[in-house]
Amino acid sequence: MEPEFWHRKWERNEIAFHQAETNPLLLRHVSALGLAAGARVFVPLCGKSRDLHWLLAQGHEVVGAELSRLAVEQLFAELALPPRITHEGTLKRFEAERLTVFVGDIFDLDHATLGHVDAVYDRAALVALPEAVRTRYAAHLAAASRHAPQLLITLDYDPSLAIGPPFAVNEHEVRRLYGAAYHVAGIETRALTQGLKGVHPVRESAFLLTAR
Ligand SMILES: C[S@@+](CC[C@H](N)C(=O)[O-])C[C@H]1O[C@@H](n2cnc3c(N)ncnc32)[C@H](O)[C@@H]1O
């Protein structure tokens, strides 16, 4: 996807991926990450997800990466947190209290800029990227986070039924992308009653990735 694709989505408010509530798989399985109080959690391609609100409410420090400045402005406004904005190379850093979001291309965010993170939470990030980009993304995320444990939430459906994003990512692909560097454990798979794009059968899965 070109950056323009996502900028247009946010400008037109075509954000069906945005959930009104915290993701149930995050609620059910965050404990698998073994986070200590105040742990620093990285949320790639974070949008303005309610999951960020929830992680902050648990007392965690949250670091996001998001292409759309509009999304990030909305996120800070919805949290009633006026951000300090500074430059970090090609990225902008929005910061307030325990929330930091790097605005720009995640591939420009390296470990030195991101800093130490205790865990990664990926919901609708890997599946937002086309196949050719997913291999690069998985390697980049592993390097930037120094293989921090990851709670990964994917979607899987018959790819002949719809064109992504979101793209179908099955367990086989998760293992291909992450299996060399991480132990991959499937934790839960559930059918989403609302269906993909409101019609097609779709399953949502949670995986726990821990460094080998
Ligand atoms: C499907 S949305 C998911 C947002 C969020 N994770 C959620 O659950 O609501 C994917 C997000 O990734 C952002 N994005 C796409 N490509 C990106 C990139 N290369 N770097 C940073 N963010 C990107 C988009 O702007 C969009 O907000």
The ligand as a Gaussian input file, in Angstrom:
#p B3LYP/6-31G(d) Opt

LIG

0 1
 C       -5.546000      -1.452000       9.655000
 S       -4.981000      -0.032000      10.489000
 C       -4.822000      -0.660000      12.150000
 C       -4.691000       0.413000      13.190000
 C       -4.651000      -0.114000      14.638000
 N       -3.636000      -1.124000      14.843000
 C       -6.005000      -0.640000      15.071000
 O       -6.072000      -1.786000      15.531000
 O       -6.988000       0.110000      14.961000
 C       -3.324000       0.064000       9.905000
 C       -2.655000       1.388000      10.285000
 O       -1.297000       1.345000       9.869000
 C       -0.909000       2.614000       9.402000
 N        0.233000       2.361000       8.508000
 C        0.201000       1.764000       7.290000
 N        1.441000       1.657000       6.786000
 C        2.291000       2.180000       7.723000
 C        3.699000       2.355000       7.794000
 N        4.510000       1.960000       6.779000
 N        4.239000       2.920000       8.898000
 C        3.437000       3.318000       9.920000
 N        2.084000       3.179000       9.917000
 C        1.521000       2.627000       8.831000
 C       -2.172000       3.158000       8.731000
 O       -2.180000       4.563000       8.643000
 C       -3.275000       2.620000       9.627000
 O       -3.637000       3.544000      10.624000

